[in-house]
Amino acid sequence: MRAATYTQGGEFLVKDVPKPVVPPGGLLLRILATSICGTDIKIMKHGHRKLRDGQTITLGHEIVGEVVELGEGVDGFQLGQRVGVAPNAGCGNCRTCRRGEANYCTEFTAFGIDRDGSHAEFMSVPPVFIRQGNLVPLPAEISNQAASLLEPLSCVVNGGRSVDLGKGDVVVIYGVGPMGLLHILAARALGAEKVIAVDPQPERLVQAIKLGACLGIDPIKEDVKAQVMEASEGQGADVVITACPVAAVQNQALSLLATHGRLCLFGGLPKGAGAVPLDTNDIHYRHLTVTGTTGGSVADYRAALDLVMSEGLDPLQVVSDTFSLQDLESAYAKALEGPMGKVVMVAT
């Protein structure tokens, strides 16, 4: 089968690889839909700390699949069943895992990160993912394409929960690429009163407003703080989410917050970015909360599915390009261009 592969210390290649086998206690999925994440692009360019030198993996961790083979002793799943996959599994024993947050386990393993993922026709699922509840049966009402975005939406859910984003909030989102757009959809679904988008690309601001932002600000040409204060009647934002890897944005974001405001540093910074100076007196005297999140848990994945099914959030609004899963080269070429939205691949 064809697969999009990366070798640590080597290169990204689309090549033929053997069809995976079913592990004892595990199962085999036929991939129905999968999308390309910014993390996939980072790995193919810079590698990943979880990989050994010379280790080759199949990329892809945003996954919808059909169960086509069951390993010995597997219960609770049927052939032909359609599932979404929360891609991170932990050791199962540490305090983080006991809290249900395997995405923060220091010994985590994940599809497309340190084990073969979904950018291929088939994917093997080891028993640890079954034991930890990572395979989530999907209702018929959600399409394969939409379900492939539940994983990135779960990361957004994690970020929003960390700052208690909810009804009546004035929310500022820095960076409205695909993840920033999902933040807009989630904020609106959670009852935010106003969502303000900040991005230097005009076409992204147009899309942000289409998806529910009340205001788009170009930080190169406009005074972000002045605009946010005007939109919030001089109070500042209740929540700011930095969905971009820019150190200067993290510094500025703090100044936009209202008293008791909450800041989520959602987008990580590249290596070498250096320390970001924060005014800790500002945090102290105005009772600000500063946090950061990465990934999503199984509970976050299920909450993302609930947002789609119960609150009407439509993740397909952030899809800009769709390719056949058999055309991996074209899908990755588009993803490398930095498209407006998500690149999704579907089985044909």
Residue pairs with C-beta under 8 A, 6 or more apart in sequence:
1 16
1 17
1 18
1 19
1 120
1 121
1 122
2 14
2 15
2 16
2 17
2 120
2 121
2 326
2 328
3 14
3 15
3 16
3 17
3 58
3 116
3 119
3 120
3 121
3 328
4 12
4 14
4 40
4 58
4 59
4 60
4 119
4 120
4 328
4 332
5 12
5 13
5 14
5 15
5 17
5 56
5 57
5 58
5 59
6 12
6 13
6 43
6 44
6 47
6 56
6 57
6 59
7 13
7 54
7 55
7 56
8 47
8 48
8 51
8 52
8 53
8 54
8 55
8 56
9 47
9 53
9 54
10 54
10 56
12 44
12 332
14 328
14 329
14 332
17 58
17 120
19 121
19 122
20 28
20 116
20 122
20 123
20 124
21 28
21 124
22 28
22 69
22 70
22 71
22 124
23 71
23 124
23 125
23 126
23 127
24 71
24 72
24 73
24 127
25 71
25 72
25 73
25 74
25 126
25 127
25 130
26 71
26 74
26 124
26 125
26 126
26 127
26 129
26 130
27 67
27 69
27 70
27 71
27 74
27 77
27 124
27 125
27 130
28 67
28 68
28 69
28 122
28 123
28 124
28 125
29 63
29 65
29 66
29 67
29 68
29 83
29 85
29 118
29 122
29 123
29 124
29 125
30 65
30 66
30 68
30 121
30 122
30 347
31 60
31 63
31 64
31 65
31 118
31 120
31 121
31 122
31 123
31 325
31 347
32 64
32 65
32 66
32 82
32 144
32 346
32 347
33 64
33 144
33 145
33 147
33 148
33 325
33 344
33 345
33 346
33 347
34 60
34 62
34 63
34 64
34 117
34 118
34 119
34 148
34 325
34 344
34 345
35 62
35 148
35 149
35 152
35 319
35 342
35 343
35 344
35 345
36 60
36 62
36 119
36 331
36 332
36 335
36 342
36 343
36 344
36 345
37 61
37 62
37 151
37 152
38 177
38 178
38 179
39 61
39 112
39 113
40 59
40 60
40 61
40 112
40 119
40 335
41 335
41 336
42 48
43 59
43 112
43 113
44 59
44 332
46 271
48 113
48 114
50 109
50 110
50 113
50 114
51 57
51 113
51 114
55 114
57 112
57 113
57 114
57 115
57 116
57 117
58 112
58 116
58 117
58 118
58 119
58 120
58 123
59 112
59 117
59 119
60 111
60 112
60 117
60 118
60 119
60 120
60 123
61 87
61 110
61 111
61 112
61 113
61 117
61 118
61 151
62 87
62 118
62 148
62 149
62 150
62 151
62 152
63 84
63 85
63 87
63 111
63 117
63 118
63 123
63 148
63 151
64 82
64 83
64 84
64 85
64 138
64 144
64 147
64 148
65 82
65 83
65 85
65 118
65 123
66 80
66 81
66 82
66 83
67 77
67 78
67 79
67 80
67 81
67 82
67 83
68 79
68 80
68 122
69 79
70 77
70 79
71 127
74 127
74 130
76 130
77 83
77 130
77 135
81 137
82 137
82 138
82 144
83 135
83 136
83 137
83 138
84 135
84 136
84 138
84 147
84 150
84 151
84 301
84 305
85 111
85 118
85 125
85 129
85 134
85 135
85 136
85 151
86 133
86 134
86 136
86 151
86 154
86 296
86 297
86 298
86 300
86 301
87 110
87 111
87 112
87 113
87 117
87 134
87 151
88 102
88 103
88 105
88 108
88 109
88 110
88 134
88 295
88 296
88 297
89 102
89 108
89 109
89 110
89 128
89 129
89 132
89 134
90 96
90 97
90 101
90 102
90 103
90 104
90 105
90 107
90 108
90 132
91 97
91 105
91 107
91 108
92 102
92 128
92 131
92 132
94 105
94 106
94 107
96 102
96 104
96 105
96 106
97 105
100 297
100 298
100 299
101 297
102 108
102 132
102 297
102 298
103 158
103 294
103 295
103 296
103 297
104 294
104 295
109 115
109 128
111 117
111 118
111 123
112 118
112 119
115 126
116 123
116 124
117 123
119 325
119 328
119 345
121 325
121 347
125 135
129 135
132 298
133 298
134 298
134 301
136 150
136 298
136 301
136 302
136 305
138 147
138 305
139 309
141 309
142 305
142 308
142 309
143 316
144 346
144 347
145 316
145 319
145 322
145 344
145 346
146 308
146 314
146 315
146 316
148 344
149 182
149 315
149 316
149 318
149 319
149 342
149 344
150 301
150 304
150 305
150 308
150 315
151 296
151 301
151 304
152 178
152 179
152 182
152 342
153 182
153 186
153 304
153 307
153 308
153 313
153 315
154 295
154 296
154 297
154 300
154 301
154 303
154 304
155 179
155 266
155 293
155 294
155 295
155 296
155 300
156 179
156 182
156 183
156 186
156 296
156 304
157 186
157 296
157 300
157 303
157 304
157 307
158 293
158 294
158 295
158 296
158 297
158 300
159 183
159 241
159 264
159 266
159 293
160 183
160 186
160 187
160 190
160 241
160 264
161 300
161 303
162 264
162 291
162 292
162 293
163 239
163 241
163 262
163 263
163 264
163 289
163 291
164 262
165 171
165 186
165 187
165 190
165 192
165 239
165 262
166 190
166 191
166 192
167 190
167 191
167 192
167 193
168 191
168 192
168 193
168 238
169 187
169 191
169 192
169 193
169 238
169 239
170 192
170 193
170 194
170 196
170 231
170 232
170 235
170 236
170 237
170 238
170 239
170 258
171 187
171 192
171 194
171 195
171 196
171 237
171 238
171 239
171 240
171 241
172 195
172 196
172 198
172 228
172 237
172 239
172 240
172 241
172 253
172 256
173 180
173 183
173 184
173 187
173 195
173 196
173 197
173 198
173 208
173 213
173 240
173 241
173 243
174 180
174 198
174 199
174 240
174 241
174 242
174 243
174 244
174 246
174 249
174 253
175 198
175 199
175 242
175 243
175 244
175 246
175 249
175 267
176 184
176 197
176 198
176 199
176 204
176 205
176 207
176 208
176 213
176 216
176 243
177 199
177 204
177 243
177 244
177 338
178 318
178 341
178 342
179 243
179 266
179 267
180 197
180 199
180 204
180 208
180 241
180 243
180 244
181 207
181 208
181 211
181 317
181 318
181 341
182 315
182 318
183 241
183 243
183 266
184 195
184 197
184 208
184 211
184 212
184 213
185 211
185 212
185 313
185 314
185 315
185 317
185 318
186 307
186 313
187 195
187 212
187 239
188 195
188 211
188 212
189 307
189 311
189 312
189 313
190 307
190 311
192 239
194 214
194 215
194 231
194 232
195 212
195 213
195 214
196 213
196 214
196 215
196 216
196 217
196 227
196 228
196 231
196 237
197 204
197 205
197 208
197 209
197 213
197 215
197 216
197 217
198 216
198 217
198 219
198 224
198 249
199 205
199 208
199 216
199 217
199 218
199 219
199 244
200 218
200 219
200 220
202 218
203 340
204 340
205 213
205 216
205 217
205 218
206 216
207 340
207 341
208 216
209 215
209 216
211 317
211 318
214 231
215 227
215 231
217 224
217 227
217 228
219 249
224 252
224 256
225 252
225 255
225 256
228 236
228 237
228 256
229 235
229 236
232 258
235 258
235 259
236 256
236 257
236 258
236 259
236 261
237 256
237 257
237 258
237 261
238 257
238 258
238 260
238 261
238 262
239 261
239 262
239 263
239 264
240 253
240 254
240 256
240 257
240 261
240 262
240 263
240 264
241 263
241 264
241 266
242 249
242 250
242 253
242 263
242 264
242 265
242 266
242 267
243 266
243 267
244 267
245 267
245 268
245 269
245 270
245 273
246 267
246 269
247 269
247 273
247 274
247 276
250 265
250 269
250 276
250 278
251 276
251 277
251 278
253 263
254 263
254 278
254 279
254 282
254 283
254 288
254 290
255 279
255 282
257 263
257 286
257 288
259 286
259 287
259 288
260 286
260 287
260 288
260 289
261 286
261 288
261 289
262 288
262 289
262 290
262 291
263 288
263 289
263 290
263 291
264 291
264 292
264 293
265 290
265 291
265 292
266 292
266 293
268 292
268 294
269 276
278 290
282 288
283 290
296 304
307 313
308 314
308 315
318 341
318 342
319 341
319 342
319 343
319 344
320 339
320 340
320 341
320 342
320 343
321 331
321 334
321 339
321 341
321 342
321 343
321 344
322 343
322 344
322 345
322 346
323 330
323 331
323 334
323 343
323 344
323 345
323 346
324 345
324 346
324 347
324 348
325 345
325 346
325 347
325 348
326 348
327 345
328 345
331 343
331 345
334 343
335 343
